[in-house]
Amino acid sequence: MRKIETMAVLATALLFGGCTETTSIPAPVTTAAQATGPMDPDSVTKFTLALQPDSISGCILTDPSMTRPMTLTVRSNRAELVTSGGVHGTMMRVAPNVYAGGFVLGQRNLSFRADLSTSPKRLTVTTPEGGCRWAASA
């Protein structure tokens, strides 16, 4: 986990490293905690995904595992997604109250994104090629 946090800090540094300052005021020094914002509150959110109408027809094979209730638990800026459909895993914080993770279900790679910063809270799941999409709000 420490390696992933280090990579996130490095990616942020690379992103902002190309920016140039146009005034003589030096840039503020920030720590990784400041750059990512304050800790998210601990929470438990339940979602029930639904296959989106613009998904390709082959997604129906994965649908029974995806449309079962899922519980997203946030603790210490990490999220754990648990479902009776076979998906269990950790999601990393990508922005304040936003978590993302990749999981494999059967032979299908899935990208999960939970946005708890919006009202209603949202969970989206997509395949890498984008052909299958599920969404839920809570």
Helices and strands as residue ranges (DSSP letters): H 2-17, H 32-36, E 43-48, E 50-51, G 57-61, H 63-66, E 69-75, E 78-83, E 88-95, E 98-105, E 108-115, E 122-126, E 133-137
